[in-house]
C-alpha cells in the first residue's frame, strides 16, 4: 500500500508548488466569499472553494509525506537498523491507512457539497 502511495507521491511531487498555489487561491476565494467584498457579491463560490482547498491540501500532503519510503529491510542489516526500518514502515503504513480513510471521507464530503451547490 505504501509503495503505491509513494508512486502517486512521485508523480505529484513536480506539481507541489502548483498545488500549494491552488490551495492558497482557493482559501482566498473562501475568505473573499465570507467577508463583504465587491469582487464576489454572493457566496456562490464558497462551496467549490472549500472543496478545492481541501483537495489541494490533501494532494500536497500526499506528495510530501510519502515521497521517501525506506526499502524493505534485508537480512544483511544489523538488528537495530532492521528494527528502525520496520518501525518507520509501520508508522508510514498506519499513516497511509489514515490517509486513505481521510481521502474517502473527503470524497463523500465533496459529493455532498457539490450536491448542495448544484441544487
C-alpha positions as CSV (number, residue, x, y, z in Angstrom):
1,X,0.0,0.0,0.0
2,X,2.7,2.5,0.9
3,X,4.6,1.7,-2.3
4,X,1.6,2.7,-4.3
5,X,1.2,5.9,-2.3
6,X,4.9,6.5,-3.0
7,X,4.4,6.1,-6.7
8,X,1.5,8.6,-6.6
9,X,3.6,11.0,-4.5
10,X,6.4,10.7,-7.0
11,X,4.0,11.7,-9.8
12,X,2.6,14.6,-7.7
13,X,6.0,15.9,-6.4
14,X,6.7,18.1,-9.5
15,X,3.3,19.8,-9.1
16,X,3.8,20.5,-5.4
17,X,4.2,24.3,-6.0
18,X,1.1,24.4,-8.2
19,X,-0.9,22.5,-5.6
20,X,0.2,25.0,-2.9
21,X,-0.7,28.0,-5.2
22,X,-4.1,26.5,-5.9
23,X,-4.8,25.9,-2.2
24,X,-3.8,29.5,-1.4
25,X,-6.1,30.7,-4.2
26,X,-9.0,28.6,-3.1
27,X,-8.6,29.8,0.5
28,X,-8.5,33.3,-0.8
29,X,-11.8,32.7,-2.7
30,X,-13.3,31.3,0.5
31,X,-12.2,34.3,2.6
32,X,-13.4,36.8,-0.1
33,X,-16.8,34.9,-0.2
34,X,-17.2,35.1,3.5
35,X,-16.4,38.8,4.0
36,X,-18.1,41.7,2.3
37,X,-16.2,42.1,-0.9
38,X,-17.1,44.0,-4.1
39,X,-15.4,41.3,-6.3
40,X,-17.6,38.4,-5.1
41,X,-21.0,39.8,-4.3
42,X,-22.5,36.5,-3.2
43,X,-21.3,33.3,-1.6
44,X,-21.7,31.2,-4.7
45,X,-18.0,30.3,-4.9
46,X,-17.8,29.3,-1.2
47,X,-18.6,25.6,-1.6
48,X,-16.3,25.0,-4.6
49,X,-13.6,27.0,-2.9
50,X,-13.8,24.8,0.2
51,X,-13.7,21.6,-1.8
52,X,-10.8,22.7,-4.0
53,X,-8.8,23.9,-1.0
54,X,-9.3,20.6,0.8
55,X,-8.3,18.5,-2.2
56,X,-5.3,20.6,-2.9
57,X,-4.1,20.3,0.7
58,X,-4.7,16.5,0.7
59,X,-2.8,16.1,-2.6
60,X,0.0,18.4,-1.3
61,X,0.3,16.4,1.9
62,X,0.4,13.1,-0.1
63,X,3.2,14.4,-2.3
64,X,5.2,15.4,0.7
65,X,4.6,12.6,3.2
66,X,5.0,9.5,1.0
67,X,7.9,10.6,-1.2
68,X,10.7,9.0,0.8
69,X,9.7,5.5,2.0
70,X,12.5,3.2,3.3
71,X,13.0,0.0,1.4
72,X,12.2,-3.4,2.8
73,X,14.8,-4.5,5.4
74,X,17.1,-7.3,4.3
75,X,19.0,-9.8,6.3
76,X,22.4,-8.1,5.7
77,X,21.4,-5.2,8.0
78,X,22.1,-5.4,11.7
79,X,19.1,-5.9,14.0
80,X,18.9,-2.2,15.1
81,X,18.8,-1.0,11.5
82,X,16.1,-3.6,10.6
83,X,14.0,-2.6,13.6
84,X,14.3,1.0,12.7
85,X,13.3,0.4,9.1
86,X,10.4,-1.8,10.2
87,X,9.1,0.8,12.7
88,X,9.3,3.6,10.2
89,X,7.5,1.5,7.6
90,X,4.9,0.5,10.2
91,X,4.3,4.2,11.0
92,X,4.0,5.0,7.3
93,X,1.6,2.1,6.9
94,X,-0.6,3.5,9.6
95,X,-0.3,7.0,8.2
96,X,-1.3,5.6,4.8
97,X,-4.4,3.8,6.2
98,X,-5.4,7.1,7.9
99,X,-4.7,9.0,4.7
100,X,-6.9,6.6,2.6
101,X,-9.7,6.9,5.1
102,X,-9.4,10.7,5.0
103,X,-9.5,10.6,1.2
104,X,-12.7,8.5,1.2
105,X,-14.2,10.9,3.8
106,X,-13.2,13.9,1.7
107,X,-14.7,12.2,-1.4
108,X,-18.0,11.8,0.4
109,X,-17.8,15.4,1.7
110,X,-17.1,16.7,-1.8
111,X,-20.1,14.7,-3.2
112,X,-22.4,16.2,-0.5
113,X,-21.0,19.7,-1.1
114,X,-21.5,19.5,-4.8
115,X,-25.0,18.2,-4.4
116,X,-25.9,21.2,-2.3
117,X,-24.0,23.5,-4.7
118,X,-26.0,22.4,-7.8
119,X,-29.4,22.4,-6.1
